[in-house]
Amino acid sequence: MSAPAVNAERGAVREAGAPPALPRVDVAMLLLIASIVLLGLVMVTSASISIAARDGGEPFAFLERQLLLVLLGCGAAALLYTVPIATLERLALPLLVTAGVLLLLVLIPGLGHEVKGSRRWLRLAGLNFQVSEAARVLVLIWLASYAVRCEEALRSSLGGLARPLGLLTLAGVLLLAEPDFGAASVLFLTGFGVLFLAGAQLRWVFATVLIAGGAMALLVMSAPYRMRRITGFIDPWSDPFDSGFQLTQSLIAIGRGEWFGVGLGASVQKLLYLPEAHTDFLFAVLAEELGLVGVALTLGLFLALCWRVFALARRAHAAGMKFHAYLAAGFGLWLGLQALINIGVNMGVLPTKGLTLPLMSYGRSSLIVALAWCGIILRVHREVAGPLRGARARERRP
């Protein structure tokens, strides 16, 4: 067959709406993710130098570890990008069982590794892995599957909403047993958001949110250390050297940043004044060194990524790919909520939760799992883009 004939045949195939030979990647989303990760690498390096020096290590020890974590996360993302979303939907129940097993294993003495009074980690190949990070993703995959399978019951009755809420409650109880109040809160809020977007009636969602809020308030009051966090958050300056120490140091760091910051690497609060400067309170160091301009840039990157993900969820729903839509919505809600909570904690708007800033803070499990979830979302875009391109091509045909 001649070259013009081959080109004409290929053009006919494209006009018929067939997807191209090469997978289509959302370049804008990829650039946003890369920008957040790269900014995180810079800030982790700056925030961790004094900590590395205190521990007698190399100044860039945490940068080297964070780079390794990024590579592992990118590898996991590339692997999950090759997995069809239909496979995740088909394996939703086994993945849910896996999440439950992980959350139970970490509570077993000898298996679960305890750090600072919390048993949240399993030791795998010499590394500590925080199971709540992976378990939350697996639970949300099942939740998206349930929203598709039981859509009618979810939309029409309280019973249809009660089943996934029961599952969320059980997962939350296991997380609180570690204890990990922050992870349980994010899982509840994200789960409620997915169920609401899937069509659960507003009055039932509102009622269950009130009940869950009351239960969490009782949990806070039942634990003295949680009450200290609440009282310290309300007025940290009343006890600036004990319960309010971390928050006051964070507020000092943010205040010193002013408009343009004190300069990259010039933070004073990271010099062992601000605890967890490279993990939970990385945003405070960023605000001190880069100022309001850096804060606005960081918020803009997160807002743009969330907007991009929610736009993908809307397109997936319009194409009739509901599981894809709920997966994307779950990721967008998780990303936005956890970033909002972490930034709120750093600014004294919310009580301390022990949550990292997604894709930026130093943290083995959180960074790897977040990047792996990005791979799933990029796969969602690849599968949604094909049908939409085909539909547009058919609309253009006479």
C-alpha positions, -999 to 999 in steps of 0.1 A, spaced: 0 0 0 13 34 -10 23 61 16 -7 84 7 -31 55 11 -17 46 45 -19 83 57 -55 84 44 -64 53 63 -49 66 95 -68 99 91 -100 79 87 -93 60 119 -87 93 138 -118 108 123 -138 78 135 -128 87 171 -102 60 178 -77 70 204 -41 76 192 -14 50 195 4 69 223 -14 74 256 -25 110 263 -11 125 295 -25 155 312 6 177 309 -8 205 330 -16 182 359 18 166 356 35 200 357 15 211 388 24 179 406 61 182 397 61 219 408 47 211 442 71 182 447 101 203 436 91 231 459 88 206 487 123 192 480 137 228 482 119 235 515 126 201 531 163 207 523 163 241 539 142 231 569 162 199 577 198 211 576 200 220 613 182 188 623 207 168 602 236 186 619 222 180 653 220 143 646 256 143 634 247 135 598 254 151 564 237 185 559 218 171 529 208 138 544 171 145 544 173 158 508 189 125 497 161 105 515 134 127 501 148 122 466 148 85 471 112 87 483 102 107 452 118 81 430 99 53 448 67 73 446 72 80 409 79 43 403 47 34 421 28 60 401 42 47 368 32 12 378 -4 22 387 -7 42 356 -5 10 336 -34 -6 356 -68 -1 340 -93 16 363 -118 -13 357 -93 -35 374 -93 -13 405 -131 -13 405 -132 -51 402 -107 -55 431 -124 -29 453 -135 -55 479 -101 -73 482 -84 -39 485 -108 -30 513 -100 -63 531 -63 -55 526 -69 -21 543 -86 -37 572 -58 -62 577 -32 -35 576 -50 -15 602 -53 -45 624 -17 -57 620 -3 -23 631 -22 -27 664 -5 -60 673 25 -56 697 56 -67 680 43 -60 645 32 -24 649 61 0 655 55 26 682 69 61 679 60 89 704 32 69 719 15 61 686 15 26 670 10 37 633 39 20 615 48 -14 602 85 -21 596 90 -34 561 125 -41 547 140 -20 575 118 10 568 87 22 588 56 23 567 25 43 580 -4 20 571 -30 47 575 -18 64 544 -24 34 521 -55 22 540 -73 55 534 -68 52 496 -80 16 496 -111 25 516 -119 54 492 -115 31 462 -141 8 477 -163 38 486 -162 49 449 -171 14 438 -200 13 463 -213 46 450 -215 31 415 -230 -3 424 -255 10 449 -263 44 434 -301 40 436 -301 29 473 -276 57 481 -298 83 465 -332 71 479 -328 57 514 -310 61 547 -300 25 545 -280 30 514 -260 57 531 -257 38 564 -237 9 550 -207 30 537 -209 51 569 -206 20 590 -175 11 570 -161 46 575 -168 43 612 -151 10 616 -120 23 597 -121 54 619 -122 33 651 -91 14 639 -73 46 631 -82 61 665 -69 30 682 -34 38 669 -42 67 677 -43 88 645 -71 114 650 -59 134 620 -61 106 595 -95 95 608 -108 131 604 -96 134 569 -110 100 559 -144 109 574 -146 142 556 -134 128 523 -158 99 525 -187 122 533 -177 144 504 -176 114 479 -210 101 491 -226 136 488 -212 140 453 -225 105 444 -260 117 452 -267 110 489 -295 132 502 -283 163 518 -305 159 549 -290 125 557 -255 136 551 -260 167 573 -275 146 601 -246 120 600 -221 148 599 -236 163 631 -236 128 647 -199 122 637 -190 157 649 -205 150 682 -188 117 685 -154 133 677 -161 160 702 -166 133 729 -134 116 718 -115 149 722 -129 154 756 -121 118 766 -84 121 760 -64 146 781 -37 151 754 -64 160 728 -79 185 752 -45 201 758 -42 205 720 -75 222 718 -69 245 747 -33 252 735 -47 260 700 -73 285 714 -47 305 734 -12 293 727 4 324 743 -11 314 777 15 286 779 41 294 752 68 270 767 46 239 770 13 232 753 15 263 731 52 260 723 49 245 688 21 268 676 38 300 690 70 291 672 50 285 640 33 319 643 66 336 649 80 320 618 50 331 597 51 366 611 88 370 603 82 362 567 63 394 560 59 401 522 90 386 506 105 365 534 139 365 551 155 346 522 158 309 513 178 292 539 178 321 563 150 309 587 157 313 624 128 292 636 141 260 619 172 262 641 157 237 665 131 263 678 102 249 657 96 212 663 89 190 632 100 219 609 106 196 580 74 175 583 42 189 599 53 225 601 71 228 568 47 255 557 58 278 586 94 276 574 82 283 538 63 313 550 93 326 570 118 322 541 96 331 511 70 354 527 35 361 515 47 357 479 58 321 486 26 314 505 5 327 476 25 306 452 21 275 473 -17 280 477 -20 287 440 -3 255 431 -26 234 454 -57 253 442 -48 248 406 -42 211 411 -75 206 429 -93 225 403 -77 204 376 -87 172 393 -123 183 399 -126 193 363 -114 158 354 -140 143 377 -167 164 360 -156 153 326 -156 117 337 -191 119 350 -203 136 318 -188 107 298 -207 82 320 -176 69 337 -188 73 373 -162 52 391 -135 73 374 -153 104 385 -156 94 421 -120 83 422 -109 117 409 -132 135 433 -119 115 462 -83 125 454 -92 161 449 -111 162 483 -83 144 501 -56 167 486 -76 199 494 -87 189 529 -53 177 541 -35 207 526 -61 230 542 -58 213 576 -20 214 576 -19 250 566 -46 259 591 -27 241 619 5 261 609 -14 294 610 -32 286 643 -66 284 627 -70 247 636 -57 225 664 -26 204 659 -35 172 639 -1 157 630 -8 157 592 18 164 566 15 189 537 7 166 508 35 161 482 58 185 500 65 175 536 92 150 545 75 117 551 81 82 538 46 68 535 27 100 528 49 111 499 50 76 483 13 70 486 4 105 474 25 101 443 11 66 437 -24 81 439 -13 107 413 -5 78 390 -41 65 394 -55 100 386 -34 103 355 -47 69 344 -82 82 349 -74 111 326 -60 88 300 -92 66 300 -116 96 301 -98 115 273 -103 86 248 -141 86 249 -143 124 249 -121 127 219 -142 101 201 -174 119 210 -160 152 197 -149 135 165 -184 121 159 -199 155 165 -177 170 138 -187 143 113 -214 155 88 
